[in-house]
Amino acid sequence: MTPLVRSLRGRRVRAGGLLLSVLAFLACLVVLPFAQLTAATPAQALGNGLARTPQMGFNDWNAYGCNVSESLIKATALAIHTDGMQAAGYQYVNIDDCWMTKSRNASGQLVPDPAKFPDGIAGTAAYVHSLGLKLGIYEDAGTATCAGYPGSLGHETTDAASFASWGVDYLKYDNCNNQGISAQTRYTTMRDAIAATGRPILFSLCDWGQENVWTWGAGVGNSWRTTGDINASYASMLSNFHSNVALAAYAGPGGWNDPDMLEVGNGMSATEDQSEFSLWAEMAAPLISGTDLANASSTTLGILTNSRVIAVDQDPLGKQGTEVSSSGGLDVLAKPLANGDVSVALFNENGSPATISTTAAAVGKSGAADYSLTNLWTGAVSTTTGTISASVPAHGTVMFRVSGGSGGTTAGSGELHAVGAGKCLDVPGGSATPGTQVDVWDCNGGSNQIWTRTSSGQLTVDLAGSRLCLDAYDNQTAPGTKVETWTCNGQTNQQWSVNADGTVTGVQSGLCLDVTGASTADGAGVELWTCNGQTNQQWSLG
């Protein structure tokens, strides 16, 4: 039953109590940019709490094909641990096809190849976990994998149980030998089998962009391939970019468009590698390296660990960048960020250098005499009165972070998602009574979960013909202060700031919006609390 028709669940309703839930809602709303809202209606995000920002990691296939082994995975994990990649945010070490024997055992279970994995997948996982990293594995939603090993079609429950028992944290699920069965049916079956194990396993759908997977993928997996397989050529990278860039409306926290793994370091030029990494970050795509990391060059590692570009990909607002303009192979992309900045990518598809220009207004910024431009590859900072322009090399990309003025997340409307809980800020029962305490609840698109952030920093909700504001109860500024809905009055206890780290703070109190007790339950209250960096104080628009 949706919150619009459910009761107040037997709780004693107090003005301050409602405040808690509203705070949670505010945090999510503040990060929503109005200019990026679309009429698209993607599926509800998978509620497993994973991939609230795009996943980052490694997969062996691009560099090694079928030559996977325990020693390779361990060496790669150690390299990630020591070469700066883990510190930069890379987390998953993923095994691709060819890791198993050609037959299941007598119990119908998959068998890790004892020559390739003498300690089994469980032993490999234990080593990867000892480094503070996570292990991923590959299977196929058909009768056989693409390389001819046993597939999971018809064995989903057994295989999911094996993965969970081995300590697997990530499943890449391919689409070969699928017997013509609907992809949504096959992938949903494995989704449910994973959920039944009780182990949090990130679910990556690899169905090559078939059956318009972006329209239903968010309800089934944490990411979904929007393209065919990539290879280490500029033409392949460009093709996958074109296929993926128009699908921004379907991506968000918990579910991402995936234009396939990174080919950085595998044979393109350094300029082309930098473009791929820039465009994938601008499109909020998973960053899964597919190169020999144990022997990667300093140039390759420098691209893969650029903290300024990674911050764009991992921004907690969770918005995929969109094309502002694209003419004659000169592309301008803009991605709104959680603190109100905008990331701008100027991409030159052509074979000769070109100047690419846009304006602050075109990328959604306004209201400042000067804007600050940070070049995300060089670190250079400059100012502009509005023009954003650069000479871009052939096949190159220049990225700027644009700060100043208003825009980005200043105004907008939509659901506010609590990152830690995987739910939405919600007015219980759709009550239009001022003083109703807000909470978090499964997202459902009801009007009691649609919030609008105004240019003055308010968060408003329209219920039964009344417009109410998110409000810190009775102008209180102490940790534990309740958040509620109240008649809008322009006071500072109804004004909120969105921060680059994904937190939402009260202008009056300086405290963070917080889901009480880090609860993930429906009906959990939202309050003001001392900022502590935990996920129950992080919010994003899904």
C-alpha positions in Angstrom: 0.0 0.0 0.0 1.4 3.4 -0.9 2.0 6.2 1.7 -0.8 8.2 0.1 -3.4 5.7 1.3 -1.8 4.0 4.3 -2.5 5.2 7.8 0.0 6.9 10.0 0.8 3.4 11.2 -0.3 3.9 14.7 2.4 6.4 15.6 1.7 9.3 17.9 1.9 12.3 15.6 3.8 15.3 16.9 4.9 18.4 15.0 8.6 17.8 15.9 8.4 14.1 14.9 7.3 14.9 11.4 10.4 17.0 11.1 12.7 14.0 11.1 11.2 12.5 7.9 11.1 15.8 6.2 14.8 16.3 6.8 15.6 13.1 5.0 13.4 14.2 2.2 15.1 17.5 2.0 18.5 16.0 1.7 17.5 14.1 -1.4 15.6 17.0 -2.9 18.3 19.5 -2.5 20.5 17.6 -4.9 18.0 17.6 -7.7 18.6 19.9 -10.7 15.5 21.2 -12.3 17.0 21.6 -15.7 17.8 17.8 -15.9 14.3 16.5 -15.2 12.7 14.6 -18.1 9.4 13.0 -18.8 11.0 9.6 -18.8 9.8 7.1 -16.3 12.6 4.6 -15.5 11.9 1.6 -13.4 12.2 1.9 -9.6 15.8 1.4 -8.5 16.8 -1.9 -7.2 16.5 -1.7 -3.4 19.7 -3.6 -2.4 21.5 -0.5 -1.1 24.4 -1.1 -3.5 25.9 1.1 -6.3 24.6 4.4 -4.9 27.4 5.8 -7.0 28.7 4.0 -10.1 30.8 1.0 -9.3 34.5 1.2 -9.7 36.9 -1.8 -10.2 38.6 -4.2 -12.5 37.6 -7.0 -14.9 40.1 -9.3 -16.5 38.4 -9.9 -19.9 39.7 -7.0 -22.0 43.3 -7.7 -21.3 43.4 -11.4 -20.7 40.4 -13.1 -22.3 40.0 -16.7 -21.1 43.5 -16.6 -19.4 42.1 -15.9 -16.0 43.6 -17.5 -12.9 43.8 -17.2 -9.1 47.3 -15.8 -9.4 46.2 -13.2 -11.9 43.4 -12.0 -9.7 45.5 -11.9 -6.6 48.3 -10.0 -8.4 45.8 -7.5 -9.7 44.2 -7.1 -6.3 47.6 -6.4 -4.8 48.4 -3.9 -7.5 45.1 -2.0 -6.9 45.9 -2.0 -3.2 49.3 -0.5 -3.7 49.3 1.6 -6.9 46.8 4.2 -5.7 43.7 2.8 -7.3 42.1 1.5 -4.2 42.7 4.9 -2.5 41.1 6.5 -5.6 37.9 4.5 -5.1 38.3 1.3 -7.0 36.7 -1.5 -5.0 35.8 -4.6 -7.1 38.2 -7.2 -8.5 36.1 -9.1 -11.1 36.7 -12.5 -12.6 35.2 -12.9 -16.1 34.5 -16.0 -18.2 36.4 -19.3 -18.2 36.9 -19.7 -14.5 35.0 -23.0 -14.1 35.2 -26.5 -15.4 33.2 -27.6 -18.4 30.7 -29.6 -16.3 28.8 -29.2 -13.1 29.3 -31.6 -10.2 26.9 -34.4 -9.2 24.9 -31.9 -7.1 24.5 -29.6 -10.1 26.9 -27.0 -8.7 29.4 -25.0 -10.7 33.0 -26.1 -10.1 35.9 -23.6 -10.1 38.7 -25.0 -12.3 41.2 -26.5 -9.8 44.2 -25.8 -12.1 43.3 -22.1 -12.5 41.9 -21.6 -9.0 43.6 -24.1 -6.6 42.1 -22.3 -3.6 38.7 -22.1 -5.2 36.7 -18.9 -5.6 36.3 -18.8 -1.8 40.0 -18.8 -1.2 40.5 -16.1 -3.9 37.8 -14.0 -2.3 39.4 -14.4 1.1 42.6 -12.9 -0.2 40.9 -10.0 -2.0 38.8 -9.3 1.1 42.0 -9.2 3.2 43.1 -6.2 1.2 39.9 -4.4 1.9 38.6 -5.0 -1.7 35.6 -7.0 -3.0 35.5 -9.9 -5.4 33.3 -10.2 -8.5 32.5 -13.2 -10.7 30.9 -13.9 -14.1 28.1 -16.1 -15.3 25.6 -16.2 -18.1 21.8 -16.0 -18.3 21.8 -18.8 -20.9 22.5 -22.5 -21.1 26.2 -21.8 -21.6 28.6 -18.8 -21.2 29.9 -17.0 -24.2 33.1 -19.2 -24.0 31.1 -22.4 -23.7 31.1 -23.1 -20.0 28.0 -24.0 -18.0 25.4 -21.2 -17.9 23.0 -20.4 -15.1 19.7 -20.7 -17.0 17.6 -23.1 -14.9 20.2 -23.2 -12.2 19.8 -19.7 -10.8 19.0 -20.7 -7.2 21.9 -23.1 -7.0 24.4 -20.8 -8.5 23.4 -17.8 -6.5 23.8 -19.9 -3.3 27.3 -20.9 -4.5 28.3 -17.3 -5.2 27.1 -16.2 -1.7 28.8 -19.1 0.0 32.1 -18.3 -1.7 32.0 -14.6 -0.6 31.3 -13.1 -4.0 30.3 -9.4 -3.9 29.5 -8.7 -7.6 27.9 -10.7 -10.4 28.4 -9.8 -14.1 25.6 -11.7 -15.9 26.0 -12.2 -19.6 23.5 -13.0 -22.4 24.8 -15.8 -24.6 22.9 -19.0 -25.5 19.7 -17.5 -24.1 17.2 -19.8 -25.9 15.2 -16.8 -27.0 13.7 -16.3 -23.5 13.0 -12.7 -22.6 16.0 -11.0 -21.0 13.9 -9.3 -18.4 12.5 -12.7 -17.4 15.9 -14.4 -17.2 17.6 -11.5 -15.4 14.8 -11.1 -12.9 15.0 -14.8 -12.0 18.7 -14.3 -11.0 17.9 -11.1 -9.2 15.5 -12.9 -7.0 17.9 -15.8 -6.5 20.6 -13.4 -5.3 18.2 -11.6 -3.0 17.2 -15.0 -1.4 20.8 -15.6 -0.4 20.8 -12.6 1.9 24.2 -11.6 0.7 24.6 -8.1 -0.8 25.8 -8.8 -4.4 26.0 -6.0 -6.9 24.2 -7.3 -10.0 25.6 -6.1 -13.4 23.3 -6.9 -16.4 25.3 -7.6 -19.6 22.6 -8.0 -22.2 24.3 -5.8 -24.7 21.6 -3.1 -24.8 19.0 -5.4 -26.1 15.2 -5.2 -25.3 15.6 -1.5 -24.3 17.1 -2.7 -21.0 17.4 0.9 -19.7 13.6 1.1 -19.4 13.5 -1.8 -16.9 17.0 -2.4 -15.8 16.8 -0.3 -12.7 14.2 -2.6 -11.1 16.4 -5.7 -11.8 20.1 -4.8 -11.6 22.5 -2.1 -10.4 23.8 -1.5 -13.9 22.9 -2.6 -17.4 24.9 -2.6 -20.6 23.6 -0.2 -23.1 25.9 -1.3 -25.9 27.7 -4.1 -27.6 31.2 -5.2 -26.5 33.8 -2.5 -26.6 37.3 -3.0 -28.0 40.5 -1.0 -27.7 39.9 1.3 -30.7 38.7 4.9 -30.9 35.9 3.9 -33.3 34.5 1.4 -30.8 34.7 3.8 -27.9 33.0 6.6 -29.9 30.2 4.2 -30.9 29.5 3.2 -27.3 29.5 6.8 -26.3 26.9 7.7 -28.9 24.7 4.8 -27.8 24.9 5.7 -24.1 24.8 9.4 -24.0 21.1 9.9 -24.8 19.9 7.6 -22.0 20.5 9.9 -19.0 16.9 9.9 -17.9 17.2 6.2 -16.9 20.3 6.4 -14.6 20.5 7.3 -11.0 21.7 6.1 -7.6 21.5 2.3 -7.4 21.2 1.8 -11.2 23.5 3.0 -14.0 23.8 3.0 -17.8 26.9 1.0 -18.6 28.7 1.6 -22.0 31.1 -1.3 -21.1 34.5 -1.5 -19.5 37.3 1.0 -19.9 39.9 0.3 -22.5 42.3 2.9 -21.0 45.9 1.5 -21.3 45.0 -1.1 -24.0 46.1 0.5 -27.2 44.4 3.8 -27.8 46.4 7.0 -27.7 46.8 8.7 -24.3 44.5 11.5 -25.6 41.8 8.9 -26.6 42.2 7.2 -23.2 41.7 10.5 -21.5 38.6 11.1 -23.6 37.1 7.7 -22.7 37.7 8.3 -19.0 36.3 11.8 -19.2 33.2 10.8 -21.1 32.5 7.8 -18.9 32.7 10.0 -15.8 30.5 12.7 -17.3 27.9 10.0 -18.1 28.0 8.6 -14.5 29.1 5.2 -15.9 30.7 2.4 -14.0 34.5 2.7 -14.1 35.7 -0.8 -14.6 39.3 -1.0 -15.7 40.2 -3.7 -18.3 43.9 -3.4 -18.5 47.0 -5.1 -17.0 47.1 -3.1 -13.8 50.1 -4.9 -12.4 52.2 -3.5 -15.3 50.3 -0.3 -16.1 52.3 2.8 -17.1 52.4 5.9 -15.1 50.3 7.6 -17.8 47.6 4.9 -17.6 47.5 5.1 -13.8 47.5 8.9 -13.9 44.3 8.8 -16.0 42.6 6.1 -14.0 43.3 7.8 -10.6 42.5 11.4 -11.5 40.6 12.4 -8.3 38.9 15.5 -9.9 37.4 13.4 -12.8 36.5 10.5 -10.5 34.7 13.0 -8.2 32.4 13.9 -11.2 31.6 10.2 -11.8 31.0 9.5 -8.1 29.1 12.7 -7.3 26.3 11.8 -4.9 23.6 13.6 -6.9 23.8 10.7 -9.3 22.9 12.6 -12.5 24.2 11.4 -15.8 25.5 14.2 -18.0 23.6 15.2 -21.1 24.5 16.8 -24.4 24.0 20.6 -24.4 25.1 20.7 -28.1 26.5 18.4 -30.7 27.3 19.8 -34.1 29.9 18.7 -36.6 31.5 16.3 -34.1 32.0 19.0 -31.5 30.1 17.9 -28.3 29.3 19.8 -25.1 28.1 17.8 -22.2 26.9 19.2 -18.8 26.5 17.2 -15.6 24.9 18.9 -12.5 26.7 18.2 -9.2 25.5 17.9 -5.7 26.9 21.2 -4.4 25.5 23.3 -7.3 28.6 23.1 -9.5 28.3 21.8 -13.1 30.9 19.5 -14.8 31.3 20.4 -18.5 33.0 18.2 -21.0 34.1 19.6 -24.4 34.7 16.6 -26.7 36.3 16.8 -30.2 35.3 13.7 -32.2 37.2 14.8 -35.2 40.7 14.2 -36.5 42.0 17.7 -36.2 42.1 20.2 -33.3 39.1 22.5 -32.8 37.9 25.2 -30.5 34.7 24.2 -28.6 32.7 26.8 -26.8 29.6 27.1 -24.7 28.2 29.4 -22.0 27.5 29.2 -18.3 23.8 29.8 -19.1 23.7 26.9 -21.6 25.0 24.5 -19.0 22.5 25.7 -16.4 24.4 28.4 -14.4 23.2 32.0 -13.9 23.4 34.9 -11.5 27.1 35.6 -11.2 29.4 38.3 -12.6 32.2 35.8 -12.8 32.4 32.0 -12.7 35.3 29.8 -11.6 36.5 27.2 -14.1 38.7 24.4 -12.8 40.3 22.3 -15.6 39.9 18.8 -14.2 42.9 17.3 -16.0 45.4 20.1 -15.4 44.1 21.5 -12.1 44.3 25.1 -13.5 41.8 27.5 -12.2 40.5 30.5 -14.2 37.5 32.8 -14.3 35.0 33.8 -16.9 32.1 36.1 -17.2 30.1 33.4 -19.0 32.0 31.9 -21.9 33.4 28.4 -21.5 35.8 27.6 -24.3 39.0 25.6 -25.0 41.1 24.4 -27.9 40.6 20.7 -27.9 43.0 18.3 -29.6 41.8 15.7 -32.1 39.9 12.9 -30.3 40.4 14.9 -27.1 38.3 16.1 -24.2 38.7 19.1 -21.9 36.7 19.0 -18.7 35.8 21.9 -16.5 34.1 22.2 -13.1 32.1 25.4 -13.2 31.4 27.1 -9.9 29.6 30.3 -8.9 26.2 31.8 -9.4 23.1 29.7 -9.2 21.9 26.6 -11.1 22.8 23.0 -10.8 20.8 21.9 -7.8 19.3 25.3 -7.0 15.8 24.5 -8.2 13.9 21.4 -9.2 11.4 18.7 -8.1 11.3 15.0 -7.7 11.9 12.2 -5.2 14.6 12.5 -2.6 16.5 9.3 -2.0 18.1 8.4 1.3 21.4 6.7 0.2 21.8 4.5 3.3 18.2 3.4 3.5 17.5 3.1 -0.2 14.2 4.8 0.3 12.5 8.1 -0.3 11.6 11.1 1.9 7.9 10.7 2.5 5.0 12.6 4.2 3.1 9.8 6.0 -0.4 9.2 4.7 -0.1 12.1 2.3 -1.2 14.4 5.2 -1.6 18.1 4.4 -1.6 19.0 8.1 1.2 21.3 9.1 3.4 19.6 11.7 3.3 16.2 10.2 6.6 14.4 10.8 8.3 13.1 7.7 9.9 9.7 7.4 11.6 7.4 4.7 9.5 4.9 2.8 9.8 2.7 -0.3 9.8 5.0 -3.3 6.5 5.0 -5.2 6.3 8.3 -7.1 3.3 9.6 -5.0 2.8 13.3 -4.5 3.8 12.9 -0.9 7.3 12.0 -2.1 7.7 14.7 -4.7 9.6 17.7 -3.4 10.5 21.0 -5.0 13.6 23.0 -4.1 13.0 26.7 -4.6 15.6 29.4 -5.5 15.5 30.5 -1.8 16.6 27.1 -0.6 13.2 25.8 0.6 12.0 22.3 0.1 8.3 22.2 -0.6 5.6 19.5 -1.1 2.2 20.0 -2.6 -0.6 18.0 -0.9 -4.4 18.3 -1.2 -4.0 21.8 -2.7 -1.6 23.0 0.0 2.0 23.8 -0.3 4.1 23.0 2.8 7.8 23.5 3.6 10.4 21.2 5.2 10.9 22.7 8.6 13.2 22.3 11.6 10.8 22.0 14.5 10.3 25.2 16.5 13.5 26.8 15.2 15.5 24.3 17.3 19.2 23.8 16.5 20.2 20.8 18.7 21.1 17.3 17.5 17.9 15.3 17.5 15.7 18.1 16.4 12.7 16.8 14.5 11.9 17.7 10.9 8.3 18.2 9.8 6.1 19.9 7.2 5.0 23.4 8.0 3.4 26.4 6.4 6.1 28.2 4.4 7.2 31.3 6.2 10.7 32.2 4.8 12.5 31.6 8.0 16.0 30.1 8.1 14.7 26.9 9.8 13.1 26.2 6.4 16.2 26.8 4.3 18.7 24.1 3.4 22.2 23.8 1.8 23.4 21.0 -0.4 27.0 20.1 0.0 29.6 18.4 -2.3 29.8 15.4 0.0 26.1 14.5 -0.5 25.0 15.9 2.9 22.1 18.4 3.3 22.5 20.9 6.2 20.1 23.3 7.8 21.0 26.9 7.2 20.0 27.9 10.7 21.6 25.0 12.6 24.4 23.8 10.4 23.4 20.2 11.3 22.9 17.4 8.8 19.7 15.7 7.7 19.9 12.2 9.2 17.9 9.0 9.1 17.5 8.2 12.8 19.7 5.3 13.9 20.9 4.6 10.4 17.6 2.7 10.0 16.7 1.1 6.7 13.1 0.4 7.7 10.0 1.9 6.3 8.8 4.6 8.6 12.2 5.5 10.0 12.3 9.1 11.1 14.5 11.9 9.9 16.2 14.4 12.2 18.9 17.0 12.5 22.2 15.5 13.7 25.9 16.4 14.0 27.4 15.7 10.6 29.5 12.5 10.7 30.0 11.3 7.1 27.9 8.2 7.4 25.5 7.0 4.6 22.4 7.8 6.7 23.3 11.5 6.1 23.8 11.2 2.4 21.1 12.0 -0.2 20.6 11.9 -3.9 18.0 12.2 -6.6 17.2 8.9 -8.2 
